[in-house]
Amino acid sequence: MIRCEAEVAEGEHEGRKLFFNTMVKTKEGKANYFLKRLIQALGVEWTKKGFPTEDMLGCEFMAIVGQHEYEGRIMNDVNDYLPPS
């Protein structure tokens, strides 16, 4: 699993932190779809051998964020990742 922390750069929630995790592989041992989307959005080089996680630091991306309720609290869900515009 890769644990991520991002900061909202603009808009209504500018400056707020967003924390999320993404699994490296699925139960079947295949690369996780959402990890692939994140790596592509960050512009990090991806090969069959993997990718350098340190290249993820400081990169910008756009996120499609939804919400759900958990134990009476509103929680964020990152639904997709896009390259910065």
Distance bins in CASP14 RR format, pairs under 12 A and 6 or more apart:
PFRMAT RR
TARGET T0000
AUTHOR 0000-0000-0000
RMODE 2
METHOD distances of the structure
MODEL  1
1 20 0 0 0 0 0 1 0 0 0 0 0
1 21 1 0 1 0 0 0 0 0 0 0 0
1 22 1 0 0 1 0 0 0 0 0 0 0
1 23 1 0 1 0 0 0 0 0 0 0 0
1 24 1 0 0 1 0 0 0 0 0 0 0
1 25 0 0 0 0 1 0 0 0 0 0 0
1 32 0 0 0 0 1 0 0 0 0 0 0
1 34 0 0 0 0 0 1 0 0 0 0 0
1 35 0 0 0 0 1 0 0 0 0 0 0
1 53 0 0 0 0 0 1 0 0 0 0 0
2 19 0 0 0 0 0 1 0 0 0 0 0
2 20 0 0 0 0 1 0 0 0 0 0 0
2 21 1 0 0 1 0 0 0 0 0 0 0
2 22 1 0 1 0 0 0 0 0 0 0 0
2 23 0 0 0 0 1 0 0 0 0 0 0
2 24 1 0 0 1 0 0 0 0 0 0 0
2 25 0 0 0 0 0 1 0 0 0 0 0
2 31 0 0 0 0 0 1 0 0 0 0 0
2 32 0 0 0 0 1 0 0 0 0 0 0
2 34 0 0 0 0 0 1 0 0 0 0 0
2 35 1 0 0 1 0 0 0 0 0 0 0
2 38 0 0 0 0 1 0 0 0 0 0 0
2 39 0 0 0 0 1 0 0 0 0 0 0
2 42 0 0 0 0 0 1 0 0 0 0 0
2 44 0 0 0 0 0 1 0 0 0 0 0
2 50 0 0 0 0 0 1 0 0 0 0 0
2 51 0 0 0 0 0 1 0 0 0 0 0
2 53 1 0 0 1 0 0 0 0 0 0 0
2 54 0 0 0 0 0 1 0 0 0 0 0
2 56 0 0 0 0 1 0 0 0 0 0 0
2 57 0 0 0 0 0 1 0 0 0 0 0
3 18 0 0 0 0 0 1 0 0 0 0 0
3 19 1 0 0 1 0 0 0 0 0 0 0
3 20 1 0 0 1 0 0 0 0 0 0 0
3 21 1 0 1 0 0 0 0 0 0 0 0
3 22 0 0 0 0 1 0 0 0 0 0 0
3 23 0 0 0 0 0 1 0 0 0 0 0
3 24 0 0 0 0 0 1 0 0 0 0 0
3 53 0 0 0 0 0 1 0 0 0 0 0
3 56 0 0 0 0 0 1 0 0 0 0 0
4 17 0 0 0 0 0 1 0 0 0 0 0
4 18 0 0 0 0 1 0 0 0 0 0 0
4 19 1 0 0 1 0 0 0 0 0 0 0
4 20 1 0 1 0 0 0 0 0 0 0 0
4 21 1 0 0 1 0 0 0 0 0 0 0
4 22 1 0 0 1 0 0 0 0 0 0 0
4 23 0 0 0 0 0 1 0 0 0 0 0
4 34 0 0 0 0 0 1 0 0 0 0 0
4 35 0 0 0 0 0 1 0 0 0 0 0
4 38 1 0 0 1 0 0 0 0 0 0 0
4 39 0 0 0 0 0 1 0 0 0 0 0
4 41 0 0 0 0 0 1 0 0 0 0 0
4 42 0 0 0 0 0 1 0 0 0 0 0
4 53 0 0 0 0 0 1 0 0 0 0 0
4 56 1 0 0 1 0 0 0 0 0 0 0
4 57 0 0 0 0 0 1 0 0 0 0 0
4 58 0 0 0 0 0 1 0 0 0 0 0
4 59 0 0 0 0 0 1 0 0 0 0 0
4 61 0 0 0 0 0 1 0 0 0 0 0
4 63 0 0 0 0 1 0 0 0 0 0 0
4 78 0 0 0 0 1 0 0 0 0 0 0
4 81 0 0 0 0 0 1 0 0 0 0 0
5 16 0 0 0 0 0 1 0 0 0 0 0
5 17 1 0 0 1 0 0 0 0 0 0 0
5 18 1 0 0 1 0 0 0 0 0 0 0
5 19 1 0 1 0 0 0 0 0 0 0 0
5 20 0 0 0 0 1 0 0 0 0 0 0
5 21 0 0 0 0 0 1 0 0 0 0 0
5 56 0 0 0 0 0 1 0 0 0 0 0
5 57 0 0 0 0 0 1 0 0 0 0 0
5 58 0 0 0 0 0 1 0 0 0 0 0
5 78 0 0 0 0 0 1 0 0 0 0 0
6 13 0 0 0 0 0 1 0 0 0 0 0
6 15 0 0 0 0 0 1 0 0 0 0 0
6 16 0 0 0 0 1 0 0 0 0 0 0
6 17 1 0 0 1 0 0 0 0 0 0 0
6 18 1 0 1 0 0 0 0 0 0 0 0
6 19 1 0 0 1 0 0 0 0 0 0 0
6 20 1 0 0 1 0 0 0 0 0 0 0
6 22 0 0 0 0 0 1 0 0 0 0 0
6 38 0 0 0 0 0 1 0 0 0 0 0
6 41 0 0 0 0 0 1 0 0 0 0 0
6 42 0 0 0 0 0 1 0 0 0 0 0
6 56 0 0 0 0 0 1 0 0 0 0 0
6 57 0 0 0 0 0 1 0 0 0 0 0
6 58 0 0 0 0 1 0 0 0 0 0 0
6 59 0 0 0 0 1 0 0 0 0 0 0
6 60 0 0 0 0 1 0 0 0 0 0 0
6 61 1 0 0 1 0 0 0 0 0 0 0
6 62 0 0 0 0 0 1 0 0 0 0 0
6 63 1 0 0 1 0 0 0 0 0 0 0
6 65 0 0 0 0 1 0 0 0 0 0 0
6 76 0 0 0 0 0 1 0 0 0 0 0
6 78 0 0 0 0 1 0 0 0 0 0 0
6 81 0 0 0 0 1 0 0 0 0 0 0
6 84 0 0 0 0 0 1 0 0 0 0 0
7 13 0 0 0 0 1 0 0 0 0 0 0
7 14 0 0 0 0 1 0 0 0 0 0 0
7 15 1 0 1 0 0 0 0 0 0 0 0
7 16 1 0 0 1 0 0 0 0 0 0 0
7 17 1 0 1 0 0 0 0 0 0 0 0
7 18 1 0 0 1 0 0 0 0 0 0 0
7 19 0 0 0 0 0 1 0 0 0 0 0
7 58 0 0 0 0 1 0 0 0 0 0 0
7 60 0 0 0 0 1 0 0 0 0 0 0
7 61 0 0 0 0 0 1 0 0 0 0 0
7 63 0 0 0 0 0 1 0 0 0 0 0
8 14 1 0 1 0 0 0 0 0 0 0 0
8 15 1 0 1 0 0 0 0 0 0 0 0
8 16 1 0 1 0 0 0 0 0 0 0 0
8 17 1 0 0 1 0 0 0 0 0 0 0
8 18 1 0 0 1 0 0 0 0 0 0 0
8 19 0 0 0 0 0 1 0 0 0 0 0
8 60 0 0 0 0 0 1 0 0 0 0 0
8 61 0 0 0 0 0 1 0 0 0 0 0
8 62 0 0 0 0 0 1 0 0 0 0 0
8 63 0 0 0 0 1 0 0 0 0 0 0
8 65 0 0 0 0 1 0 0 0 0 0 0
8 76 0 0 0 0 0 1 0 0 0 0 0
8 78 0 0 0 0 0 1 0 0 0 0 0
9 15 1 0 0 1 0 0 0 0 0 0 0
9 16 0 0 0 0 0 1 0 0 0 0 0
9 17 0 0 0 0 0 1 0 0 0 0 0
9 18 0 0 0 0 0 1 0 0 0 0 0
9 58 0 0 0 0 0 1 0 0 0 0 0
9 59 0 0 0 0 0 1 0 0 0 0 0
9 60 1 0 0 1 0 0 0 0 0 0 0
9 61 0 0 0 0 1 0 0 0 0 0 0
9 62 0 0 0 0 1 0 0 0 0 0 0
9 63 0 0 0 0 0 1 0 0 0 0 0
9 84 0 0 0 0 1 0 0 0 0 0 0
9 85 0 0 0 0 0 1 0 0 0 0 0
10 16 0 0 0 0 0 1 0 0 0 0 0
10 60 0 0 0 0 0 1 0 0 0 0 0
10 62 0 0 0 0 0 1 0 0 0 0 0
10 84 0 0 0 0 0 1 0 0 0 0 0
10 85 0 0 0 0 0 1 0 0 0 0 0
11 62 0 0 0 0 0 1 0 0 0 0 0
12 65 0 0 0 0 0 1 0 0 0 0 0
13 63 0 0 0 0 0 1 0 0 0 0 0
13 65 0 0 0 0 1 0 0 0 0 0 0
13 66 0 0 0 0 0 1 0 0 0 0 0
13 67 0 0 0 0 0 1 0 0 0 0 0
13 76 0 0 0 0 1 0 0 0 0 0 0
16 65 0 0 0 0 0 1 0 0 0 0 0
16 76 0 0 0 0 1 0 0 0 0 0 0
17 76 0 0 0 0 0 1 0 0 0 0 0
18 61 0 0 0 0 0 1 0 0 0 0 0
18 62 0 0 0 0 0 1 0 0 0 0 0
18 63 1 0 0 1 0 0 0 0 0 0 0
18 64 0 0 0 0 0 1 0 0 0 0 0
18 65 1 0 0 1 0 0 0 0 0 0 0
18 66 0 0 0 0 0 1 0 0 0 0 0
18 67 0 0 0 0 0 1 0 0 0 0 0
18 75 0 0 0 0 0 1 0 0 0 0 0
18 76 1 0 0 1 0 0 0 0 0 0 0
18 77 0 0 0 0 0 1 0 0 0 0 0
18 78 1 0 0 1 0 0 0 0 0 0 0
18 81 0 0 0 0 0 1 0 0 0 0 0
19 63 0 0 0 0 0 1 0 0 0 0 0
19 65 0 0 0 0 0 1 0 0 0 0 0
19 75 0 0 0 0 0 1 0 0 0 0 0
19 76 0 0 0 0 1 0 0 0 0 0 0
19 77 0 0 0 0 0 1 0 0 0 0 0
19 78 0 0 0 0 1 0 0 0 0 0 0
20 34 0 0 0 0 1 0 0 0 0 0 0
20 35 0 0 0 0 0 1 0 0 0 0 0
20 38 0 0 0 0 1 0 0 0 0 0 0
20 61 0 0 0 0 0 1 0 0 0 0 0
20 63 0 0 0 0 1 0 0 0 0 0 0
20 65 0 0 0 0 1 0 0 0 0 0 0
20 66 0 0 0 0 0 1 0 0 0 0 0
20 75 0 0 0 0 0 1 0 0 0 0 0
20 76 1 0 0 1 0 0 0 0 0 0 0
20 77 0 0 0 0 1 0 0 0 0 0 0
20 78 1 0 1 0 0 0 0 0 0 0 0
20 79 0 0 0 0 0 1 0 0 0 0 0
20 80 0 0 0 0 0 1 0 0 0 0 0
20 81 0 0 0 0 1 0 0 0 0 0 0
21 32 0 0 0 0 0 1 0 0 0 0 0
21 34 0 0 0 0 1 0 0 0 0 0 0
21 35 0 0 0 0 0 1 0 0 0 0 0
21 38 0 0 0 0 0 1 0 0 0 0 0
21 77 0 0 0 0 0 1 0 0 0 0 0
21 78 0 0 0 0 1 0 0 0 0 0 0
22 31 0 0 0 0 0 1 0 0 0 0 0
22 32 1 0 0 1 0 0 0 0 0 0 0
22 33 0 0 0 0 1 0 0 0 0 0 0
22 34 1 0 1 0 0 0 0 0 0 0 0
22 35 1 0 1 0 0 0 0 0 0 0 0
22 36 0 0 0 0 1 0 0 0 0 0 0
22 37 0 0 0 0 1 0 0 0 0 0 0
22 38 1 0 0 1 0 0 0 0 0 0 0
22 39 0 0 0 0 1 0 0 0 0 0 0
22 41 0 0 0 0 0 1 0 0 0 0 0
22 42 0 0 0 0 0 1 0 0 0 0 0
22 53 0 0 0 0 0 1 0 0 0 0 0
22 56 0 0 0 0 0 1 0 0 0 0 0
22 63 0 0 0 0 0 1 0 0 0 0 0
22 78 0 0 0 0 1 0 0 0 0 0 0
22 80 0 0 0 0 0 1 0 0 0 0 0
22 81 0 0 0 0 1 0 0 0 0 0 0
23 29 0 0 0 0 1 0 0 0 0 0 0
23 30 0 0 0 0 0 1 0 0 0 0 0
23 31 0 0 0 0 1 0 0 0 0 0 0
23 32 1 0 1 0 0 0 0 0 0 0 0
23 33 0 0 0 0 1 0 0 0 0 0 0
23 34 1 0 0 1 0 0 0 0 0 0 0
23 35 1 0 0 1 0 0 0 0 0 0 0
23 36 0 0 0 0 0 1 0 0 0 0 0
23 38 0 0 0 0 0 1 0 0 0 0 0
24 30 0 0 0 0 0 1 0 0 0 0 0
24 31 1 0 0 1 0 0 0 0 0 0 0
24 32 1 0 0 1 0 0 0 0 0 0 0
24 33 0 0 0 0 0 1 0 0 0 0 0
24 34 0 0 0 0 0 1 0 0 0 0 0
24 35 1 0 0 1 0 0 0 0 0 0 0
24 36 0 0 0 0 0 1 0 0 0 0 0
24 38 0 0 0 0 0 1 0 0 0 0 0
24 39 0 0 0 0 0 1 0 0 0 0 0
24 50 0 0 0 0 1 0 0 0 0 0 0
24 51 0 0 0 0 0 1 0 0 0 0 0
24 53 0 0 0 0 1 0 0 0 0 0 0
25 31 1 0 0 1 0 0 0 0 0 0 0
25 32 1 0 0 1 0 0 0 0 0 0 0
25 33 0 0 0 0 0 1 0 0 0 0 0
25 34 0 0 0 0 0 1 0 0 0 0 0
25 35 0 0 0 0 1 0 0 0 0 0 0
25 36 0 0 0 0 0 1 0 0 0 0 0
25 50 0 0 0 0 0 1 0 0 0 0 0
26 32 1 0 1 0 0 0 0 0 0 0 0
26 33 0 0 0 0 1 0 0 0 0 0 0
26 34 0 0 0 0 0 1 0 0 0 0 0
26 35 0 0 0 0 1 0 0 0 0 0 0
26 36 0 0 0 0 0 1 0 0 0 0 0
30 36 0 0 0 0 1 0 0 0 0 0 0
30 48 0 0 0 0 0 1 0 0 0 0 0
31 37 0 0 0 0 0 1 0 0 0 0 0
31 38 0 0 0 0 0 1 0 0 0 0 0
31 39 0 0 0 0 1 0 0 0 0 0 0
31 40 0 0 0 0 0 1 0 0 0 0 0
31 46 0 0 0 0 1 0 0 0 0 0 0
31 47 0 0 0 0 0 1 0 0 0 0 0
31 48 0 0 0 0 1 0 0 0 0 0 0
31 49 0 0 0 0 0 1 0 0 0 0 0
31 50 0 0 0 0 1 0 0 0 0 0 0
31 51 0 0 0 0 0 1 0 0 0 0 0
32 38 0 0 0 0 1 0 0 0 0 0 0
32 39 0 0 0 0 0 1 0 0 0 0 0
32 46 0 0 0 0 0 1 0 0 0 0 0
32 81 0 0 0 0 0 1 0 0 0 0 0
33 39 0 0 0 0 0 1 0 0 0 0 0
33 40 0 0 0 0 0 1 0 0 0 0 0
33 79 0 0 0 0 0 1 0 0 0 0 0
33 80 0 0 0 0 1 0 0 0 0 0 0
33 81 0 0 0 0 0 1 0 0 0 0 0
34 40 0 0 0 0 0 1 0 0 0 0 0
34 41 0 0 0 0 0 1 0 0 0 0 0
34 63 0 0 0 0 0 1 0 0 0 0 0
34 64 0 0 0 0 0 1 0 0 0 0 0
34 77 0 0 0 0 0 1 0 0 0 0 0
34 78 1 0 0 1 0 0 0 0 0 0 0
34 79 0 0 0 0 1 0 0 0 0 0 0
34 80 1 0 0 1 0 0 0 0 0 0 0
34 81 1 0 0 1 0 0 0 0 0 0 0
35 41 0 0 0 0 0 1 0 0 0 0 0
35 42 0 0 0 0 0 1 0 0 0 0 0
35 44 0 0 0 0 0 1 0 0 0 0 0
35 46 0 0 0 0 1 0 0 0 0 0 0
35 50 0 0 0 0 0 1 0 0 0 0 0
35 51 0 0 0 0 1 0 0 0 0 0 0
35 53 0 0 0 0 0 1 0 0 0 0 0
35 56 0 0 0 0 0 1 0 0 0 0 0
35 78 0 0 0 0 0 1 0 0 0 0 0
35 81 0 0 0 0 1 0 0 0 0 0 0
36 42 0 0 0 0 0 1 0 0 0 0 0
36 43 0 0 0 0 0 1 0 0 0 0 0
36 44 0 0 0 0 0 1 0 0 0 0 0
36 46 1 0 0 1 0 0 0 0 0 0 0
36 50 0 0 0 0 0 1 0 0 0 0 0
36 51 0 0 0 0 1 0 0 0 0 0 0
36 80 0 0 0 0 0 1 0 0 0 0 0
36 81 0 0 0 0 1 0 0 0 0 0 0
37 43 0 0 0 0 0 1 0 0 0 0 0
37 44 0 0 0 0 0 1 0 0 0 0 0
37 46 0 0 0 0 0 1 0 0 0 0 0
37 61 0 0 0 0 1 0 0 0 0 0 0
37 62 0 0 0 0 0 1 0 0 0 0 0
37 63 0 0 0 0 0 1 0 0 0 0 0
37 64 0 0 0 0 0 1 0 0 0 0 0
37 78 0 0 0 0 1 0 0 0 0 0 0
37 79 0 0 0 0 1 0 0 0 0 0 0
37 80 1 0 0 1 0 0 0 0 0 0 0
37 81 1 0 1 0 0 0 0 0 0 0 0
37 82 0 0 0 0 1 0 0 0 0 0 0
37 83 0 0 0 0 0 1 0 0 0 0 0
38 44 0 0 0 0 1 0 0 0 0 0 0
38 46 0 0 0 0 0 1 0 0 0 0 0
38 51 0 0 0 0 0 1 0 0 0 0 0
38 53 0 0 0 0 0 1 0 0 0 0 0
38 55 0 0 0 0 0 1 0 0 0 0 0
38 56 0 0 0 0 1 0 0 0 0 0 0
38 59 0 0 0 0 1 0 0 0 0 0 0
38 61 1 0 0 1 0 0 0 0 0 0 0
38 62 0 0 0 0 0 1 0 0 0 0 0
38 63 0 0 0 0 1 0 0 0 0 0 0
38 64 0 0 0 0 0 1 0 0 0 0 0
38 78 0 0 0 0 1 0 0 0 0 0 0
38 79 0 0 0 0 0 1 0 0 0 0 0
38 80 0 0 0 0 1 0 0 0 0 0 0
38 81 1 0 1 0 0 0 0 0 0 0 0
38 82 0 0 0 0 0 1 0 0 0 0 0
38 83 0 0 0 0 0 1 0 0 0 0 0
39 45 0 0 0 0 1 0 0 0 0 0 0
39 46 1 0 1 0 0 0 0 0 0 0 0
39 47 0 0 0 0 0 1 0 0 0 0 0
39 50 0 0 0 0 1 0 0 0 0 0 0
39 51 1 0 1 0 0 0 0 0 0 0 0
39 52 0 0 0 0 0 1 0 0 0 0 0
39 53 0 0 0 0 1 0 0 0 0 0 0
39 55 0 0 0 0 1 0 0 0 0 0 0
39 56 1 0 0 1 0 0 0 0 0 0 0
39 59 0 0 0 0 1 0 0 0 0 0 0
39 61 0 0 0 0 1 0 0 0 0 0 0
39 81 0 0 0 0 1 0 0 0 0 0 0
39 83 0 0 0 0 0 1 0 0 0 0 0
40 46 1 0 0 1 0 0 0 0 0 0 0
40 51 0 0 0 0 0 1 0 0 0 0 0
40 56 0 0 0 0 0 1 0 0 0 0 0
40 59 0 0 0 0 0 1 0 0 0 0 0
40 61 0 0 0 0 1 0 0 0 0 0 0
40 62 0 0 0 0 0 1 0 0 0 0 0
40 80 0 0 0 0 0 1 0 0 0 0 0
40 81 1 0 0 1 0 0 0 0 0 0 0
40 82 0 0 0 0 1 0 0 0 0 0 0
40 83 1 0 0 1 0 0 0 0 0 0 0
41 56 0 0 0 0 0 1 0 0 0 0 0
41 59 0 0 0 0 1 0 0 0 0 0 0
41 60 0 0 0 0 1 0 0 0 0 0 0
41 61 1 0 1 0 0 0 0 0 0 0 0
41 62 1 0 0 1 0 0 0 0 0 0 0
41 63 0 0 0 0 1 0 0 0 0 0 0
41 64 0 0 0 0 0 1 0 0 0 0 0
41 78 0 0 0 0 0 1 0 0 0 0 0
41 80 0 0 0 0 1 0 0 0 0 0 0
41 81 1 1 0 0 0 0 0 0 0 0 0
41 82 1 0 1 0 0 0 0 0 0 0 0
41 83 1 0 1 0 0 0 0 0 0 0 0
41 84 1 0 0 1 0 0 0 0 0 0 0
41 85 0 0 0 0 0 1 0 0 0 0 0
42 51 0 0 0 0 1 0 0 0 0 0 0
42 52 0 0 0 0 0 1 0 0 0 0 0
42 53 0 0 0 0 0 1 0 0 0 0 0
42 54 0 0 0 0 0 1 0 0 0 0 0
42 55 1 0 0 1 0 0 0 0 0 0 0
42 56 1 0 1 0 0 0 0 0 0 0 0
42 57 0 0 0 0 1 0 0 0 0 0 0
42 58 0 0 0 0 1 0 0 0 0 0 0
42 59 1 0 1 0 0 0 0 0 0 0 0
42 60 1 0 0 1 0 0 0 0 0 0 0
42 61 1 0 1 0 0 0 0 0 0 0 0
42 62 0 0 0 0 0 1 0 0 0 0 0
42 63 0 0 0 0 0 1 0 0 0 0 0
42 81 1 0 0 1 0 0 0 0 0 0 0
42 82 0 0 0 0 0 1 0 0 0 0 0
42 83 0 0 0 0 1 0 0 0 0 0 0
42 84 0 0 0 0 1 0 0 0 0 0 0
43 51 0 0 0 0 1 0 0 0 0 0 0
43 52 0 0 0 0 0 1 0 0 0 0 0
43 55 0 0 0 0 1 0 0 0 0 0 0
43 56 0 0 0 0 1 0 0 0 0 0 0
43 58 0 0 0 0 0 1 0 0 0 0 0
43 59 1 0 0 1 0 0 0 0 0 0 0
43 60 0 0 0 0 1 0 0 0 0 0 0
43 61 0 0 0 0 1 0 0 0 0 0 0
43 81 0 0 0 0 0 1 0 0 0 0 0
43 82 0 0 0 0 0 1 0 0 0 0 0
43 83 1 0 0 1 0 0 0 0 0 0 0
43 84 0 0 0 0 1 0 0 0 0 0 0
44 50 0 0 0 0 1 0 0 0 0 0 0
44 51 1 0 1 0 0 0 0 0 0 0 0
44 52 1 0 0 1 0 0 0 0 0 0 0
44 53 0 0 0 0 1 0 0 0 0 0 0
44 54 0 0 0 0 1 0 0 0 0 0 0
44 55 1 0 1 0 0 0 0 0 0 0 0
44 56 1 0 1 0 0 0 0 0 0 0 0
44 57 0 0 0 0 0 1 0 0 0 0 0
44 58 0 0 0 0 0 1 0 0 0 0 0
44 59 1 0 0 1 0 0 0 0 0 0 0
44 60 0 0 0 0 0 1 0 0 0 0 0
44 61 0 0 0 0 0 1 0 0 0 0 0
44 81 0 0 0 0 0 1 0 0 0 0 0
44 83 0 0 0 0 0 1 0 0 0 0 0
45 51 1 0 0 1 0 0 0 0 0 0 0
45 52 1 0 0 1 0 0 0 0 0 0 0
45 53 0 0 0 0 0 1 0 0 0 0 0
45 55 1 0 0 1 0 0 0 0 0 0 0
45 56 0 0 0 0 0 1 0 0 0 0 0
45 59 0 0 0 0 0 1 0 0 0 0 0
46 52 0 0 0 0 0 1 0 0 0 0 0
46 53 0 0 0 0 0 1 0 0 0 0 0
46 55 0 0 0 0 0 1 0 0 0 0 0
46 56 0 0 0 0 0 1 0 0 0 0 0
51 59 0 0 0 0 0 1 0 0 0 0 0
52 59 0 0 0 0 0 1 0 0 0 0 0
53 59 0 0 0 0 0 1 0 0 0 0 0
56 81 0 0 0 0 0 1 0 0 0 0 0
58 84 0 0 0 0 0 1 0 0 0 0 0
59 81 0 0 0 0 0 1 0 0 0 0 0
59 83 0 0 0 0 1 0 0 0 0 0 0
59 84 0 0 0 0 1 0 0 0 0 0 0
60 81 0 0 0 0 0 1 0 0 0 0 0
60 82 0 0 0 0 0 1 0 0 0 0 0
60 83 0 0 0 0 1 0 0 0 0 0 0
60 84 1 0 1 0 0 0 0 0 0 0 0
60 85 0 0 0 0 1 0 0 0 0 0 0
61 78 0 0 0 0 0 1 0 0 0 0 0
61 80 0 0 0 0 0 1 0 0 0 0 0
61 81 1 0 1 0 0 0 0 0 0 0 0
61 82 1 0 0 1 0 0 0 0 0 0 0
61 83 1 0 0 1 0 0 0 0 0 0 0
61 84 1 0 0 1 0 0 0 0 0 0 0
61 85 0 0 0 0 0 1 0 0 0 0 0
62 78 0 0 0 0 0 1 0 0 0 0 0
62 79 0 0 0 0 0 1 0 0 0 0 0
62 80 0 0 0 0 1 0 0 0 0 0 0
62 81 1 0 0 1 0 0 0 0 0 0 0
62 82 1 0 1 0 0 0 0 0 0 0 0
62 83 1 0 0 1 0 0 0 0 0 0 0
62 84 1 0 1 0 0 0 0 0 0 0 0
62 85 1 0 0 1 0 0 0 0 0 0 0
63 76 0 0 0 0 1 0 0 0 0 0 0
63 77 0 0 0 0 1 0 0 0 0 0 0
63 78 1 0 1 0 0 0 0 0 0 0 0
63 79 1 0 0 1 0 0 0 0 0 0 0
63 80 1 0 0 1 0 0 0 0 0 0 0
63 81 1 0 1 0 0 0 0 0 0 0 0
63 82 1 0 0 1 0 0 0 0 0 0 0
63 83 0 0 0 0 0 1 0 0 0 0 0
63 84 0 0 0 0 0 1 0 0 0 0 0
64 76 0 0 0 0 0 1 0 0 0 0 0
64 77 0 0 0 0 1 0 0 0 0 0 0
64 78 1 0 0 1 0 0 0 0 0 0 0
64 79 1 0 1 0 0 0 0 0 0 0 0
64 80 1 0 1 0 0 0 0 0 0 0 0
64 81 1 0 0 1 0 0 0 0 0 0 0
64 82 1 0 0 1 0 0 0 0 0 0 0
65 74 0 0 0 0 0 1 0 0 0 0 0
65 75 0 0 0 0 0 1 0 0 0 0 0
65 76 1 0 1 0 0 0 0 0 0 0 0
65 77 1 0 0 1 0 0 0 0 0 0 0
65 78 1 0 1 0 0 0 0 0 0 0 0
65 79 1 0 0 1 0 0 0 0 0 0 0
65 80 0 0 0 0 1 0 0 0 0 0 0
65 81 0 0 0 0 0 1 0 0 0 0 0
65 82 0 0 0 0 0 1 0 0 0 0 0
66 74 0 0 0 0 1 0 0 0 0 0 0
66 75 0 0 0 0 1 0 0 0 0 0 0
66 76 1 0 0 1 0 0 0 0 0 0 0
66 77 1 0 1 0 0 0 0 0 0 0 0
66 78 1 0 0 1 0 0 0 0 0 0 0
66 79 1 0 1 0 0 0 0 0 0 0 0
66 80 0 0 0 0 0 1 0 0 0 0 0
67 73 0 0 0 0 0 1 0 0 0 0 0
67 74 1 0 1 0 0 0 0 0 0 0 0
67 75 1 0 0 1 0 0 0 0 0 0 0
67 76 1 0 1 0 0 0 0 0 0 0 0
67 77 1 0 0 1 0 0 0 0 0 0 0
67 78 0 0 0 0 0 1 0 0 0 0 0
67 79 0 0 0 0 0 1 0 0 0 0 0
68 74 1 0 0 1 0 0 0 0 0 0 0
68 75 1 0 1 0 0 0 0 0 0 0 0
68 76 0 0 0 0 1 0 0 0 0 0 0
68 77 1 0 1 0 0 0 0 0 0 0 0
68 78 0 0 0 0 0 1 0 0 0 0 0
68 79 0 0 0 0 0 1 0 0 0 0 0
69 75 1 0 0 1 0 0 0 0 0 0 0
69 76 0 0 0 0 0 1 0 0 0 0 0
69 77 0 0 0 0 0 1 0 0 0 0 0
70 76 0 0 0 0 0 1 0 0 0 0 0
70 77 0 0 0 0 0 1 0 0 0 0 0
END
